[in-house]
Amino acid sequence: MTVSPTQTPLHELAQQSRVYSPVLLDGFADPHAELLAMVWGPRFDREHAMALWASLAQRRSGVLEPQLLQALLAAADRFDRLTVAVQHRLRRLILRHRDISGAAM
C-alpha cells in the first residue's frame, strides 16, 4: 500500500496505535473517548496519557510497561508535529472507528 507523503506521519502514528492502544485502553467503557482525550487539543495531552499508563499499572497489580510509556511519548511527539489538518483527520478517523465499532458515546 502506498501512502501519500502528507499522510505518512498519520499512517505511522496509526500503526503504532494499533500495537499499544489495545493494552493501554483495555477495560475502559469507551476507549475511543480516552484516545480522543489525548488528541483533542492542539497538543497531545501527555498528562492524560500518563494517567492512563498509571491506571494500567494499577490494573496489572503494579506492573509497569516501560515500552508502552516510550511509545506514548513517541506518539505525543509525532502528534505534536502533525499539521492542524492532519490532526483533524486523525480525530475524524477515531470518531468514524467508534461509530463503526458501535461503541458508546
DSSP file (Angstrom, degrees, kcal/mol; ACC not computed):
  #  RESIDUE AA STRUCTURE BP1 BP2  ACC     N-H-->O    O-->H-N    N-H-->O    O-->H-N    TCO  KAPPA ALPHA  PHI   PSI    X-CA   Y-CA   Z-CA
    1    1 A M              0   0    0      0, 0.0     2,-0.5     0, 0.0     0, 0.0   0.000 360.0 360.0 360.0 132.7    0.0    0.0    0.0
    2    2 A T        -     0   0    0      0, 0.0     2,-0.4     0, 0.0     0, 0.0  -0.830 360.0-160.4 -98.1 131.1    1.3    3.4   -1.0
    3    3 A V        -     0   0    0     -2,-0.5     5,-0.1     2,-0.0     0, 0.0  -0.923  24.0-114.2-112.0 134.1    0.7    6.3    1.5
    4    4 A S    >>  -     0   0    0     -2,-0.4     3,-1.1     1,-0.1     4,-1.1  -0.311  27.3-115.7 -63.9 149.7    0.9    9.9    0.3
    5    5 A P  T 34 S+     0   0    0      0, 0.0     3,-0.3     0, 0.0    -1,-0.1   0.828 116.0  54.8 -57.6 -32.8    3.8   11.9    1.8
    6    6 A T  T 34 S+     0   0    0      1,-0.2     4,-0.3     2,-0.1    -2,-0.0   0.781 113.0  42.4 -72.3 -23.9    1.3   14.2    3.6
    7    7 A Q  T <> S+     0   0    0     -3,-1.1     4,-2.7     1,-0.1    -1,-0.2   0.510  87.7  93.3 -98.2  -6.5   -0.4   11.2    5.3
    8    8 A T  H  X S+     0   0    0     -4,-1.1     4,-2.7    -3,-0.3     5,-0.2   0.908  84.9  50.0 -56.6 -46.6    2.7    9.3    6.2
    9    9 A P  H  > S+     0   0    0      0, 0.0     4,-2.1     0, 0.0    -1,-0.2   0.905 113.1  47.3 -61.0 -38.0    3.0   10.7    9.7
   10   10 A L  H  > S+     0   0    0     -4,-0.3     4,-2.6     2,-0.2    -2,-0.2   0.915 111.6  50.7 -66.1 -42.9   -0.6    9.9   10.4
   11   11 A H  H  X S+     0   0    0     -4,-2.7     4,-2.4     2,-0.2    -1,-0.2   0.913 110.8  48.6 -60.9 -43.9   -0.2    6.4    9.0
   12   12 A E  H  X S+     0   0    0     -4,-2.7     4,-2.1     2,-0.2    -1,-0.2   0.901 111.8  49.3 -64.6 -41.0    2.9    5.8   11.2
   13   13 A L  H  X S+     0   0    0     -4,-2.1     4,-2.2    -5,-0.2    -2,-0.2   0.906 111.5  49.3 -64.3 -41.6    1.0    7.1   14.3
   14   14 A A  H  X S+     0   0    0     -4,-2.6     4,-2.1     2,-0.2    -2,-0.2   0.901 108.8  52.8 -65.0 -41.0   -1.9    4.8   13.5
   15   15 A Q  H  X S+     0   0    0     -4,-2.4     4,-0.8     1,-0.2    -1,-0.2   0.926 111.7  45.6 -60.2 -44.8    0.3    1.8   13.1
   16   16 A Q  H >X S+     0   0    0     -4,-2.1     4,-1.9     1,-0.2     3,-0.7   0.890 110.0  55.1 -65.7 -38.9    1.9    2.4   16.4
   17   17 A S  H 3X S+     0   0    0     -4,-2.2     4,-2.7     1,-0.2    -1,-0.2   0.862 100.3  59.4 -63.0 -36.8   -1.5    2.9   18.0
   18   18 A R  H 3< S+     0   0    0     -4,-2.1    -1,-0.2     1,-0.2    -2,-0.2   0.795 108.6  46.1 -63.7 -26.8   -2.7   -0.5   16.7
   19   19 A V  H << S+     0   0    0     -4,-0.8     4,-0.3    -3,-0.7    -2,-0.2   0.922 126.3  23.2 -80.0 -46.6    0.1   -2.1   18.7
   20   20 A Y  H  X S+     0   0    0     -4,-1.9     4,-2.5     2,-0.1     3,-0.5   0.748 104.1  74.4 -99.7 -25.8   -0.3   -0.3   22.0
   21   21 A S  H  X S+     0   0    0     -4,-2.7     4,-3.1    -5,-0.3     5,-0.2   0.893  92.1  56.6 -59.9 -42.4   -3.8    1.0   22.3
   22   22 A P  H  > S+     0   0    0      0, 0.0     4,-0.5     0, 0.0    -1,-0.2   0.885 113.2  42.0 -58.0 -36.0   -5.5   -2.3   23.0
   23   23 A V  H >4 S+     0   0    0     -3,-0.5     3,-0.6    -4,-0.3    -2,-0.2   0.943 118.7  43.8 -73.3 -48.5   -3.2   -2.8   26.0
   24   24 A L  H 3< S+     0   0    0     -4,-2.5    -3,-0.2     1,-0.2    -1,-0.1   0.875 121.4  38.0 -65.2 -39.3   -3.5    0.8   27.3
   25   25 A L  H >< S+     0   0    0     -4,-3.1     3,-1.8    -5,-0.2    -1,-0.2   0.372  81.7 129.6-100.0   3.9   -7.2    1.1   26.8
   26   26 A D  T << S+     0   0    0     -3,-0.6     3,-0.1    -4,-0.5    -3,-0.0  -0.365  73.7  21.9 -60.5 132.3   -8.3   -2.4   27.8
   27   27 A G  T 3  S+     0   0    0      1,-0.3     2,-0.3    -2,-0.1    -1,-0.2   0.322  89.2 125.0  94.9  -8.0  -11.1   -2.3   30.3
   28   28 A F    <   -     0   0    0     -3,-1.8    -1,-0.3     1,-0.1    -3,-0.0  -0.673  61.7-135.5 -86.4 140.6  -12.4    1.2   29.6
   29   29 A A  S    S+     0   0    0     -2,-0.3    75,-0.4     1,-0.3    -1,-0.1   0.872 101.4  20.3 -61.1 -38.5  -16.1    1.6   28.7
   30   30 A D    >>  +     0   0    0      1,-0.1     4,-1.5    73,-0.1     3,-0.7  -0.720  66.7 174.4-133.5  83.6  -15.3    3.9   25.8
   31   31 A P  H 3> S+     0   0    0      0, 0.0     4,-2.4     0, 0.0     5,-0.2   0.813  80.7  61.6 -61.1 -29.2  -11.7    3.5   24.7
   32   32 A H  H 3> S+     0   0    0      1,-0.2     4,-3.0     2,-0.2     5,-0.2   0.894 101.7  51.9 -63.8 -38.1  -12.3    5.9   21.8
   33   33 A A  H <> S+     0   0    0     -3,-0.7     4,-2.1     2,-0.2    -1,-0.2   0.890 109.3  50.0 -64.5 -38.6  -13.2    8.7   24.3
   34   34 A E  H  X S+     0   0    0     -4,-1.5     4,-1.0     2,-0.2    -2,-0.2   0.913 112.7  46.7 -65.3 -41.9   -9.9    8.0   26.1
   35   35 A L  H >X S+     0   0    0     -4,-2.4     4,-1.0     1,-0.2     3,-0.6   0.924 111.9  50.3 -64.9 -44.8   -8.0    8.1   22.9
   36   36 A L  H 3X S+     0   0    0     -4,-3.0     4,-1.2     1,-0.2     3,-0.5   0.863 102.1  62.2 -61.9 -35.7   -9.8   11.3   21.8
   37   37 A A  H 3< S+     0   0    0     -4,-2.1     4,-0.3     1,-0.2    -1,-0.2   0.843 104.1  49.5 -59.7 -32.3   -9.0   12.9   25.1
   38   38 A M  H << S+     0   0    0     -4,-1.0     7,-2.5    -3,-0.6    -1,-0.2   0.791 122.4  30.4 -76.4 -26.9   -5.3   12.6   24.3
   39   39 A V  H  < S+     0   0    0     -4,-1.0    -2,-0.2    -3,-0.5    -1,-0.2   0.291  89.1  97.9-117.1   9.7   -5.6   14.1   20.8
   40   40 A W  S  < S+     0   0    0     -4,-1.2    -3,-0.1    -3,-0.2    -1,-0.1   0.870  78.7  56.2 -71.4 -36.2   -8.5   16.6   21.1
   41   41 A G  S    S-     0   0    0      2,-0.4     4,-0.1    -4,-0.3    -3,-0.0  -0.169 102.9 -91.9 -88.2-176.5   -6.4   19.7   21.6
   42   42 A P  S    S+     0   0    0      0, 0.0     2,-0.3     0, 0.0    -1,-0.1   0.687 112.9  42.6 -71.2 -17.6   -3.6   21.2   19.5
   43   43 A R  S    S-     0   0    0     38,-0.0    -2,-0.4    -5,-0.0    34,-0.1  -0.956 100.2 -95.3-127.5 149.6   -1.0   19.3   21.5
   44   44 A F        -     0   0    0     32,-0.4     2,-1.5    -2,-0.3    -5,-0.2  -0.378  38.8-121.5 -60.0 134.5   -1.1   15.7   22.7
   45   45 A D     >  +     0   0    0     -7,-2.5     4,-2.0     1,-0.2     5,-0.1  -0.644  36.3 175.0 -84.4  89.7   -2.4   15.5   26.3
   46   46 A R  H  > S+     0   0    0     -2,-1.5     4,-2.6     1,-0.2    -1,-0.2   0.830  75.3  59.2 -66.3 -33.2    0.6   13.9   28.0
   47   47 A E  H  > S+     0   0    0      2,-0.2     4,-1.9     1,-0.2    -1,-0.2   0.924 107.6  45.2 -63.2 -43.8   -1.0   14.2   31.4
   48   48 A H  H  > S+     0   0    0      2,-0.2     4,-2.3     1,-0.2    -2,-0.2   0.906 112.3  52.5 -65.5 -40.5   -4.0   12.2   30.4
   49   49 A A  H  X S+     0   0    0     -4,-2.0     4,-2.4     1,-0.2    -2,-0.2   0.906 109.1  49.1 -61.9 -41.8   -1.7    9.6   28.7
   50   50 A M  H  X S+     0   0    0     -4,-2.6     4,-2.6     1,-0.2    -1,-0.2   0.867 109.1  53.0 -66.8 -35.1    0.4    9.3   31.9
   51   51 A A  H  X S+     0   0    0     -4,-1.9     4,-2.2     2,-0.2    -2,-0.2   0.901 110.0  47.9 -65.8 -39.6   -2.8    8.8   33.9
   52   52 A L  H  X S+     0   0    0     -4,-2.3     4,-2.2     2,-0.2    -2,-0.2   0.913 111.8  50.1 -65.0 -41.8   -3.9    6.0   31.6
   53   53 A W  H  X S+     0   0    0     -4,-2.4     4,-1.8     2,-0.2    -2,-0.2   0.910 111.8  47.4 -62.6 -43.1   -0.4    4.4   31.8
   54   54 A A  H  X S+     0   0    0     -4,-2.6     4,-2.0     1,-0.2    -1,-0.2   0.876 109.8  54.0 -65.8 -37.2   -0.6    4.6   35.7
   55   55 A S  H  X S+     0   0    0     -4,-2.2     4,-2.5     1,-0.2    -2,-0.2   0.887 105.9  53.0 -63.2 -39.2   -4.1    3.1   35.6
   56   56 A L  H  X S+     0   0    0     -4,-2.2     4,-1.5     1,-0.2    -1,-0.2   0.918 107.0  51.9 -61.7 -43.1   -2.8    0.2   33.5
   57   57 A A  H  <>S+     0   0    0     -4,-1.8     5,-3.0     1,-0.2     6,-0.7   0.900 110.2  49.1 -61.2 -40.2   -0.1   -0.4   36.1
   58   58 A Q  H ><5S+     0   0    0     -4,-2.0     3,-1.5     1,-0.2    -1,-0.2   0.916 109.5  51.2 -64.8 -42.3   -2.8   -0.4   38.8
   59   59 A R  H 3<5S+     0   0    0     -4,-2.5    -1,-0.2     1,-0.3    -2,-0.2   0.760 111.3  49.9 -66.2 -22.8   -4.9   -2.9   36.8
   60   60 A R  T ><5S-     0   0    0     -4,-1.5     3,-1.2     3,-0.2    -1,-0.3  -0.024 124.2-101.1-105.7  29.3   -1.9   -5.1   36.5
   61   61 A S  T < 5S-     0   0    0     -3,-1.5    -3,-0.2     1,-0.3    -2,-0.1   0.885  83.3 -44.5  55.7  45.6   -1.0   -5.1   40.2
   62   62 A G  T 3 <S+     0   0    0     -5,-3.0     2,-0.6     1,-0.3    -1,-0.3   0.463  95.7 144.1  85.0   1.0    1.7   -2.5   39.9
   63   63 A V    <   -     0   0    0     -3,-1.2    -1,-0.3    -6,-0.7     2,-0.2  -0.649  37.8-150.9 -78.5 117.9    3.4   -4.0   36.8
   64   64 A L        -     0   0    0     -2,-0.6   -10,-0.1    -3,-0.1   -11,-0.0  -0.574   8.4-145.1 -88.7 152.1    4.7   -1.1   34.7
   65   65 A E     >  +     0   0    0     -2,-0.2     4,-1.9   -12,-0.1     3,-0.4  -0.813  18.3 177.7-116.1  86.8    5.1   -1.2   31.0
   66   66 A P  H  > S+     0   0    0      0, 0.0     4,-2.3     0, 0.0     5,-0.2   0.841  81.8  55.7 -62.8 -32.2    8.2    0.9   30.1
   67   67 A Q  H  > S+     0   0    0      1,-0.2     4,-2.2     2,-0.2     5,-0.1   0.888 107.2  50.4 -65.3 -36.8    7.8    0.1   26.4
   68   68 A L  H  > S+     0   0    0     -3,-0.4     4,-2.6     2,-0.2    -1,-0.2   0.901 108.8  51.0 -67.1 -41.2    4.3    1.4   26.4
   69   69 A L  H  X S+     0   0    0     -4,-1.9     4,-2.4     2,-0.2     5,-0.2   0.925 110.7  48.8 -61.8 -44.2    5.5    4.6   28.1
   70   70 A Q  H  X S+     0   0    0     -4,-2.3     4,-2.1     1,-0.2    -2,-0.2   0.901 111.9  49.4 -62.0 -40.6    8.2    5.1   25.5
   71   71 A A  H  X S+     0   0    0     -4,-2.2     4,-2.6     2,-0.2    -2,-0.2   0.896 109.7  51.6 -65.8 -40.3    5.6    4.5   22.8
   72   72 A L  H  X S+     0   0    0     -4,-2.6     4,-2.4     2,-0.2    -2,-0.2   0.924 111.1  46.8 -61.9 -44.9    3.2    7.0   24.3
   73   73 A L  H  X S+     0   0    0     -4,-2.4     4,-2.1     2,-0.2    -1,-0.2   0.877 112.8  49.4 -67.0 -36.6    5.9    9.7   24.5
   74   74 A A  H  X S+     0   0    0     -4,-2.1     4,-2.5    -5,-0.2    -1,-0.2   0.904 111.0  50.1 -66.6 -40.7    6.9    9.0   20.9
   75   75 A A  H  X S+     0   0    0     -4,-2.6     4,-3.0     2,-0.2    -2,-0.2   0.897 108.7  53.1 -63.8 -39.6    3.2    9.2   19.8
   76   76 A A  H  X S+     0   0    0     -4,-2.4     4,-2.4     2,-0.2   -32,-0.4   0.932 110.3  46.6 -60.6 -46.1    2.9   12.5   21.7
   77   77 A D  H  X S+     0   0    0     -4,-2.1     4,-1.0     2,-0.2    -2,-0.2   0.908 113.6  48.9 -63.4 -41.7    5.9   13.9   19.8
   78   78 A R  H >X S+     0   0    0     -4,-2.5     4,-0.7     1,-0.2     3,-0.6   0.930 111.1  49.6 -63.6 -44.9    4.6   12.6   16.5
   79   79 A F  H >< S+     0   0    0     -4,-3.0     3,-1.4     1,-0.2    -2,-0.2   0.922 107.3  54.5 -60.1 -44.4    1.1   14.1   17.1
   80   80 A D  H 3< S+     0   0    0     -4,-2.4    -1,-0.2     1,-0.3    -2,-0.2   0.752 106.6  52.9 -63.7 -23.2    2.6   17.5   18.0
   81   81 A R  H << S+     0   0    0     -4,-1.0    -1,-0.3    -3,-0.6    -2,-0.2   0.586  87.6 104.1 -87.2 -11.0    4.4   17.6   14.7
   82   82 A L  S << S-     0   0    0     -3,-1.4     2,-0.0    -4,-0.7    -3,-0.0  -0.366  78.8-110.0 -68.9 149.4    1.3   16.9   12.6
   83   83 A T     >  -     0   0    0      1,-0.1     4,-2.4    -2,-0.0     5,-0.2  -0.345  31.2-107.5 -69.5 162.1   -0.3   19.8   10.7
   84   84 A V  H  > S+     0   0    0      1,-0.2     4,-2.4     2,-0.2     5,-0.2   0.901 120.7  53.7 -58.7 -41.6   -3.6   21.0   12.0
   85   85 A A  H  > S+     0   0    0      1,-0.2     4,-2.0     2,-0.2    -1,-0.2   0.899 110.0  46.1 -62.2 -41.1   -5.4   19.4    9.0
   86   86 A V  H  > S+     0   0    0      2,-0.2     4,-2.4     1,-0.2    -1,-0.2   0.864 109.8  54.6 -72.0 -35.3   -3.8   16.0    9.7
   87   87 A Q  H  X S+     0   0    0     -4,-2.4     4,-2.1     2,-0.2    -2,-0.2   0.926 109.1  48.5 -60.5 -43.9   -4.7   16.3   13.4
   88   88 A H  H  X S+     0   0    0     -4,-2.4     4,-2.5     1,-0.2    -2,-0.2   0.906 109.4  52.7 -62.4 -40.8   -8.3   16.9   12.4
   89   89 A R  H  X S+     0   0    0     -4,-2.0     4,-2.5     1,-0.2    -1,-0.2   0.916 107.3  52.2 -61.1 -42.6   -8.2   14.0   10.1
   90   90 A L  H  X S+     0   0    0     -4,-2.4     4,-2.2     2,-0.2    -1,-0.2   0.922 109.6  48.8 -59.4 -45.2   -6.9   11.8   12.9
   91   91 A R  H  X S+     0   0    0     -4,-2.1     4,-2.5     1,-0.2    -1,-0.2   0.916 110.9  50.3 -61.9 -42.8   -9.8   12.9   15.2
   92   92 A R  H  X S+     0   0    0     -4,-2.5     4,-2.7     1,-0.2    -1,-0.2   0.895 109.3  51.8 -62.9 -38.9  -12.3   12.2   12.4
   93   93 A L  H  X S+     0   0    0     -4,-2.5     4,-2.5     2,-0.2    -1,-0.2   0.903 109.6  48.9 -64.4 -40.6  -10.9    8.7   11.9
   94   94 A I  H  X S+     0   0    0     -4,-2.2     4,-2.3     2,-0.2    -2,-0.2   0.931 113.0  47.7 -63.8 -44.6  -11.1    7.9   15.6
   95   95 A L  H  X S+     0   0    0     -4,-2.5     4,-2.4     2,-0.2    -2,-0.2   0.907 112.2  49.5 -62.2 -41.8  -14.8    9.1   15.6
   96   96 A R  H  X S+     0   0    0     -4,-2.7     4,-2.7     1,-0.2    -1,-0.2   0.914 110.0  50.6 -64.4 -42.0  -15.5    7.1   12.5
   97   97 A H  H  X S+     0   0    0     -4,-2.5     4,-2.5     1,-0.2    -1,-0.2   0.897 109.6  51.1 -62.7 -39.7  -14.0    4.0   14.0
   98   98 A R  H  X>S+     0   0    0     -4,-2.3     5,-1.7     2,-0.2     4,-0.9   0.921 111.4  47.8 -63.3 -42.6  -16.1    4.5   17.2
   99   99 A D  H ><5S+     0   0    0     -4,-2.4     3,-0.5     1,-0.2    -2,-0.2   0.920 113.8  47.0 -63.0 -43.6  -19.2    4.8   15.0
  100  100 A I  H 3<5S+     0   0    0     -4,-2.7    -2,-0.2     1,-0.2    -1,-0.2   0.890 111.8  49.7 -65.2 -40.2  -18.3    1.7   13.0
  101  101 A S  H 3<5S-     0   0    0     -4,-2.5    -1,-0.2    -5,-0.2    -2,-0.2   0.613 107.9-125.8 -77.9 -10.7  -17.5   -0.3   16.1
  102  102 A G  T <<5 +     0   0    0     -4,-0.9    -3,-0.2    -3,-0.5    -4,-0.1   0.717  49.9 163.8  76.2  20.2  -20.8    0.6   17.8
  103  103 A A      < -     0   0    0     -5,-1.7    -1,-0.2    -6,-0.2   -73,-0.1  -0.334  43.4 -97.6 -71.0 154.3  -19.1    2.0   20.9
  104  104 A A              0   0    0    -75,-0.4   -72,-0.1     1,-0.1    -1,-0.1  -0.330 360.0 360.0 -67.1 151.7  -21.0    4.2   23.3
  105  105 A M              0   0    0     -3,-0.1    -1,-0.1   -73,-0.1   -75,-0.1   0.417 360.0 360.0 -96.6 360.0  -20.5    7.9   23.0
